[in-house]
Amino acid sequence: MKPSMLFICVLALLFTNCKKRDSDNDSSSLMNVRKNGVQWSESKATGTFNTRDSVISIVGVEDKETFTIRFKKPVSGSRIEKFEAASILAPARGSAVISDRYQLDTTKSNKLQILVIENTKKRILGDFYLHLKRKEEAGGKAAETYIYQGRFDVYYEEISL
């Protein structure tokens, strides 16, 4: 993952968490995630639409893990061919330190399909099946791949960064 993409993801996450949100939309946003076949027990989801570059960011959080998908705003019912995805793990809940990160493994078959876009309600619904890989590091951590699959149904906030 490029450092600029990581910075934008963290900035978007912080921005969406700090901004006052419509309470109806906040309780309705969800992300159903299975990581290597194991269902996330509790997940929160937020979404942003950057009006400057037409990029939608969907962020799901479960315990110490933050999972992000970014893509250009498509039309409803279309399969997204070009997108970014990453997962960042922290050593403890609420920690600002990154203990591990995984990024999209482009050598594998990944799928992101948008099922519904409701522009008036600022809602987006989609399915995903993604391979995220940790690169082998000099510190001794071996390369590792996780499969993330599921569905998001998110009400997004418009931003201009």
ChimeraX attribute file (.defattr): number of C-alpha atoms within 10 A of each C-alpha:
attribute: neighborCount
match mode: 1-to-1
recipient: residues
	/A:1	12
	/A:2	7
	/A:3	8
	/A:4	9
	/A:5	14
	/A:6	14
	/A:7	11
	/A:8	13
	/A:9	22
	/A:10	17
	/A:11	13
	/A:12	22
	/A:13	21
	/A:14	11
	/A:15	13
	/A:16	19
	/A:17	11
	/A:18	9
	/A:19	9
	/A:20	9
	/A:21	12
	/A:22	10
	/A:23	8
	/A:24	9
	/A:25	16
	/A:26	17
	/A:27	12
	/A:28	14
	/A:29	21
	/A:30	21
	/A:31	25
	/A:32	18
	/A:33	26
	/A:34	17
	/A:35	15
	/A:36	12
	/A:37	11
	/A:38	11
	/A:39	14
	/A:40	14
	/A:41	10
	/A:42	13
	/A:43	18
	/A:44	18
	/A:45	24
	/A:46	26
	/A:47	29
	/A:48	23
	/A:49	24
	/A:50	19
	/A:51	13
	/A:52	10
	/A:53	11
	/A:54	15
	/A:55	16
	/A:56	23
	/A:57	24
	/A:58	26
	/A:59	28
	/A:60	24
	/A:61	21
	/A:62	17
	/A:63	15
	/A:64	15
	/A:65	20
	/A:66	21
	/A:67	22
	/A:68	23
	/A:69	20
	/A:70	20
	/A:71	18
	/A:72	17
	/A:73	18
	/A:74	16
	/A:75	13
	/A:76	15
	/A:77	13
	/A:78	13
	/A:79	16
	/A:80	17
	/A:81	11
	/A:82	10
	/A:83	15
	/A:84	16
	/A:85	22
	/A:86	24
	/A:87	22
	/A:88	19
	/A:89	21
	/A:90	17
	/A:91	13
	/A:92	13
	/A:93	11
	/A:94	10
	/A:95	11
	/A:96	11
	/A:97	11
	/A:98	13
	/A:99	12
	/A:100	13
	/A:101	18
	/A:102	21
	/A:103	22
	/A:104	22
	/A:105	20
	/A:106	12
	/A:107	7
	/A:108	10
	/A:109	9
	/A:110	19
	/A:111	16
	/A:112	21
	/A:113	18
	/A:114	20
	/A:115	17
	/A:116	16
	/A:117	20
	/A:118	12
	/A:119	10
	/A:120	6
	/A:121	10
	/A:122	16
	/A:123	18
	/A:124	22
	/A:125	20
	/A:126	20
	/A:127	19
	/A:128	19
	/A:129	17
	/A:130	25
	/A:131	24
	/A:132	23
	/A:133	19
	/A:134	19
	/A:135	15
	/A:136	11
	/A:137	9
	/A:138	7
	/A:139	6
	/A:140	7
	/A:141	11
	/A:142	11
	/A:143	11
	/A:144	11
	/A:145	17
	/A:146	19
	/A:147	18
	/A:148	20
	/A:149	21
	/A:150	16
	/A:151	19
	/A:152	23
	/A:153	22
	/A:154	27
	/A:155	27
	/A:156	25
	/A:157	19
	/A:158	15
	/A:159	15
	/A:160	10
	/A:161	11
